[in-house]
Amino acid sequence: MSGVAGGMLSVPYDLGGMPMRDAGMSQPIPIGALASALANASPEQQRTMLGESLYPLVDQLEHESVAKVTGMLLEMDQTEVLHLLESPEALKAKVAEAIDVLRNVAQQPGTLLISWLHSH
């Protein structure tokens, strides 16, 4: 399949239309290497790299809403996302917070999601 940017494969994960590599095909990127790669990447590539690192970790904590939660976390500042990748406790807390927001949004669409995104 030539012509596919970065040699990425199409898999059924949807993080705002962002293609993800199959999590089973690659090892997680060490944080130092990820930070270096991010410095030389376009914003779209940065989001993809962070998403690829974050997705399997979020999947372990919240399988049912993994794509939505990962997408929400990717809206945060890049340094905060890197912190979540380094700190399982911080990631667990932020995933729980995102799940709470999703539950509340199901009851009151629109307002809480916007306020959550602006507070992070």
Backbone bond lengths (Angstrom), bond angles and torsions (degrees), N, CA, C in turn:
res aa  C-N    CA-C-N  psi(-1)  N-CA   C-N-CA  omega(-1)  CA-C   N-CA-C  phi
1 M - - - 1.453 - - 1.522 108.45 -
2 S 1.289 117.31 83.05 1.457 120.03 -179.67 1.512 110.43 -81.22
3 G 1.328 115.32 158.22 1.449 120.02 178.82 1.521 113.92 89.00
4 V 1.330 117.67 -1.17 1.460 120.40 177.53 1.518 107.71 -89.01
5 A 1.321 116.69 122.86 1.465 121.98 -175.31 1.514 112.16 -56.71
6 G 1.325 116.37 128.73 1.458 121.77 174.24 1.515 113.78 68.33
7 G 1.312 119.16 10.19 1.448 120.82 179.65 1.520 112.97 67.20
8 M 1.324 117.84 24.29 1.457 120.24 -176.50 1.523 110.70 -78.05
9 L 1.317 114.87 149.15 1.450 121.35 179.05 1.513 109.57 -100.13
10 S 1.302 116.33 148.87 1.456 119.64 177.55 1.519 109.02 -85.28
11 V 1.328 116.51 122.36 1.459 122.11 177.79 1.524 107.88 -131.20
12 P 1.327 117.35 163.92 1.469 119.37 -170.56 1.523 117.00 -78.61
13 Y 1.298 119.54 22.21 1.459 120.54 176.69 1.521 108.13 -89.57
14 D 1.303 116.71 138.84 1.455 119.53 179.86 1.520 109.92 -127.54
15 L 1.304 116.48 108.43 1.461 122.20 175.81 1.517 106.45 -116.03
16 G 1.301 115.31 72.79 1.454 119.27 -178.67 1.510 111.89 68.74
17 G 1.322 117.50 36.51 1.454 121.48 178.62 1.512 113.61 81.91
18 M 1.338 116.82 9.59 1.460 120.85 -177.26 1.525 110.42 -88.96
19 P 1.332 118.84 119.11 1.464 119.04 177.93 1.529 110.43 -68.92
20 M 1.305 115.55 142.11 1.466 120.48 179.76 1.528 108.46 -118.89
21 R 1.306 116.23 146.57 1.454 119.46 172.31 1.517 108.15 -75.36
22 D 1.312 116.80 151.39 1.464 120.66 177.96 1.520 108.59 -62.19
23 A 1.316 116.94 121.56 1.468 121.94 -175.27 1.517 111.60 -58.86
24 G 1.332 118.39 -26.79 1.452 120.56 -179.27 1.521 113.86 -77.05
25 M 1.322 117.48 -9.93 1.459 120.42 -174.79 1.520 113.97 -92.22
26 S 1.327 117.65 -16.86 1.460 118.32 -176.58 1.517 110.81 -137.50
27 Q 1.307 115.61 152.80 1.459 121.77 176.68 1.524 108.18 -81.93
28 P 1.347 117.42 152.56 1.463 118.76 175.36 1.530 110.75 -59.15
29 I 1.313 115.89 143.38 1.463 121.30 179.65 1.522 108.22 -80.65
30 P 1.345 118.40 129.79 1.470 119.05 175.83 1.532 110.24 -57.69
31 I 1.326 116.23 145.20 1.470 121.39 -174.27 1.531 112.21 -54.75
32 G 1.331 117.56 -43.47 1.465 120.58 179.99 1.514 111.63 -60.33
33 A 1.318 116.26 -44.57 1.466 120.83 179.26 1.521 110.34 -67.66
34 L 1.329 116.41 -37.81 1.461 120.31 178.38 1.527 110.79 -63.83
35 A 1.332 116.94 -45.09 1.465 120.89 179.77 1.527 110.55 -60.55
36 S 1.332 116.81 -41.84 1.473 120.58 178.37 1.522 111.18 -64.74
37 A 1.318 116.42 -43.22 1.466 120.36 179.89 1.527 110.63 -64.94
38 L 1.332 116.71 -38.20 1.465 120.52 -179.94 1.525 111.43 -63.10
39 A 1.330 115.99 -36.13 1.467 120.33 -177.66 1.530 111.38 -62.37
40 N 1.331 116.67 -27.70 1.461 120.68 -176.58 1.534 113.09 -105.03
41 A 1.332 117.04 13.27 1.460 120.21 -174.41 1.533 110.86 -111.87
42 S 1.326 114.13 157.05 1.470 120.13 174.34 1.530 108.12 -72.14
43 P 1.332 117.92 162.44 1.471 120.04 178.05 1.535 113.20 -54.25
44 E 1.325 116.76 -40.04 1.471 120.20 179.39 1.532 110.35 -65.90
45 Q 1.342 116.88 -42.02 1.465 120.56 177.79 1.534 110.60 -65.85
46 Q 1.338 116.25 -37.94 1.467 120.01 178.55 1.519 110.13 -60.79
47 R 1.324 116.11 -45.89 1.469 120.35 -179.98 1.530 110.20 -61.54
48 T 1.320 116.68 -42.40 1.459 120.85 179.11 1.529 111.01 -62.13
49 M 1.331 116.96 -47.31 1.473 120.49 -179.24 1.524 111.88 -62.50
50 L 1.329 116.10 -44.45 1.466 119.81 178.71 1.527 110.26 -64.77
51 G 1.318 116.63 -41.96 1.462 120.62 178.57 1.511 112.58 -62.13
52 E 1.326 116.43 -40.48 1.464 120.54 179.22 1.523 111.75 -65.54
53 S 1.316 116.98 -32.33 1.463 120.71 178.30 1.528 111.30 -79.36
54 L 1.311 115.71 -37.50 1.461 121.61 -174.90 1.533 112.71 -78.12
55 Y 1.311 117.14 -39.70 1.465 122.27 -173.11 1.527 113.57 -52.02
56 P 1.343 119.63 -52.20 1.476 118.21 -177.72 1.527 112.71 -64.67
57 L 1.334 117.16 -30.72 1.466 120.40 178.79 1.523 110.59 -71.15
58 V 1.329 116.57 -42.50 1.464 120.92 177.96 1.530 109.39 -66.32
59 D 1.329 116.75 -38.03 1.461 121.68 -179.41 1.530 111.35 -58.75
60 Q 1.330 117.20 -35.27 1.467 121.43 178.48 1.529 111.32 -67.74
61 L 1.329 116.59 -29.16 1.464 121.39 -177.01 1.524 112.77 -94.00
62 E 1.319 116.74 -34.93 1.467 121.06 -173.32 1.519 109.65 -147.91
63 H 1.337 115.72 81.90 1.462 120.30 -174.94 1.531 112.33 -67.36
64 E 1.330 116.59 -39.48 1.463 120.49 -172.89 1.534 113.47 -63.73
65 S 1.331 117.05 -38.37 1.471 120.70 -177.40 1.525 111.77 -118.07
66 V 1.312 117.30 30.94 1.466 121.11 -172.52 1.531 112.77 -57.24
67 A 1.316 118.27 -43.34 1.465 119.93 -177.39 1.530 111.29 -67.17
68 K 1.346 116.58 -44.20 1.464 119.76 179.50 1.522 111.24 -63.30
69 V 1.336 115.91 -46.63 1.470 119.77 -177.97 1.527 110.22 -64.66
70 T 1.325 117.52 -43.79 1.467 120.07 179.24 1.524 109.95 -61.38
71 G 1.316 117.27 -42.78 1.458 120.99 177.45 1.518 112.02 -60.32
72 M 1.336 116.77 -40.73 1.465 120.69 177.88 1.526 110.66 -63.54
73 L 1.330 116.47 -44.34 1.468 120.26 -178.90 1.526 111.41 -65.08
74 L 1.323 116.11 -32.87 1.466 120.02 179.61 1.526 112.55 -69.96
75 E 1.324 117.79 -13.22 1.462 121.11 176.00 1.530 111.40 -78.88
76 M 1.322 116.13 -13.09 1.462 120.29 179.76 1.533 109.98 -75.18
77 D 1.334 115.64 168.36 1.456 121.43 176.34 1.529 109.76 -60.45
78 Q 1.318 116.42 142.33 1.462 122.01 -176.83 1.533 113.03 -55.77
79 T 1.328 117.86 -40.06 1.475 119.76 -179.83 1.525 110.43 -66.07
80 E 1.332 117.02 -34.15 1.464 119.89 177.29 1.525 110.81 -68.88
81 V 1.321 117.36 -38.22 1.465 120.82 177.98 1.532 109.59 -64.97
82 L 1.326 117.49 -41.68 1.470 120.45 176.80 1.525 110.46 -60.72
83 H 1.340 117.04 -39.95 1.463 120.73 177.16 1.530 110.58 -60.89
84 L 1.328 116.91 -41.62 1.462 120.33 178.47 1.527 111.49 -62.52
85 L 1.330 116.12 -35.73 1.466 119.93 178.49 1.526 111.49 -67.97
86 E 1.326 116.70 -29.90 1.463 121.54 -178.70 1.523 113.03 -86.95
87 S 1.326 117.19 -24.04 1.465 121.33 -172.26 1.524 111.44 -120.45
88 P 1.337 117.17 100.99 1.476 119.55 178.88 1.530 112.78 -57.53
89 E 1.335 117.24 -34.90 1.467 120.26 -179.79 1.535 110.78 -66.29
90 A 1.336 115.99 -45.07 1.466 120.27 179.42 1.531 110.37 -64.41
91 L 1.326 116.73 -40.68 1.465 120.45 179.21 1.523 110.26 -63.46
92 K 1.325 116.41 -44.95 1.467 120.44 -179.37 1.530 110.53 -60.17
93 A 1.329 117.14 -42.82 1.464 121.28 179.73 1.524 111.05 -65.37
94 K 1.347 116.88 -42.79 1.467 120.45 -177.93 1.532 111.02 -69.82
95 V 1.330 117.24 -36.28 1.467 120.63 176.94 1.532 109.58 -64.94
96 A 1.336 117.09 -42.78 1.466 120.88 178.03 1.528 110.35 -61.44
97 E 1.326 116.29 -40.75 1.462 121.12 178.23 1.535 110.74 -63.62
98 A 1.320 116.32 -42.94 1.471 120.69 179.64 1.529 110.75 -64.53
99 I 1.327 117.24 -39.31 1.461 121.16 178.45 1.527 110.10 -64.01
100 D 1.342 116.55 -41.46 1.459 120.02 176.44 1.528 110.90 -59.34
101 V 1.334 115.85 -43.14 1.469 120.27 179.34 1.534 109.99 -62.68
102 L 1.331 116.70 -43.61 1.461 119.67 179.93 1.531 111.07 -62.76
103 R 1.323 117.18 -39.64 1.471 120.34 177.79 1.530 110.16 -64.16
104 N 1.320 116.54 -42.99 1.462 120.47 179.86 1.522 112.11 -68.02
105 V 1.329 116.22 -36.72 1.459 120.87 178.99 1.527 109.73 -64.51
106 A 1.319 116.96 -34.50 1.459 120.44 178.28 1.535 109.80 -62.05
107 Q 1.329 116.39 -29.66 1.470 120.60 178.94 1.528 112.15 -89.31
108 Q 1.337 117.06 -34.77 1.470 121.87 -179.26 1.529 109.14 -134.63
109 P 1.314 118.34 79.83 1.473 121.01 -175.26 1.535 113.12 -56.68
110 G 1.322 114.33 141.71 1.460 120.45 170.76 1.510 117.78 96.74
111 T 1.300 119.00 -58.17 1.462 120.62 -168.11 1.521 114.08 -73.39
112 L 1.321 118.01 -43.99 1.464 119.62 -174.98 1.525 112.43 -71.18
113 L 1.316 117.68 -38.97 1.455 120.42 179.27 1.522 110.64 -61.12
114 I 1.319 116.12 -43.59 1.467 120.02 178.93 1.522 110.20 -63.41
115 S 1.317 118.30 -43.52 1.461 120.28 -179.80 1.527 111.19 -67.06
116 W 1.343 117.63 -35.57 1.461 120.30 178.33 1.530 110.00 -65.30
117 L 1.324 116.81 -45.07 1.462 120.11 -178.94 1.526 111.09 -63.47
118 H 1.336 117.51 -38.16 1.467 120.16 -179.48 1.518 112.63 -73.39
119 S 1.327 117.50 -22.02 1.466 120.12 -179.23 1.517 112.70 -86.54
120 H 1.343 117.35 -3.72 1.469 119.54 -177.07 1.484 110.48 -120.65
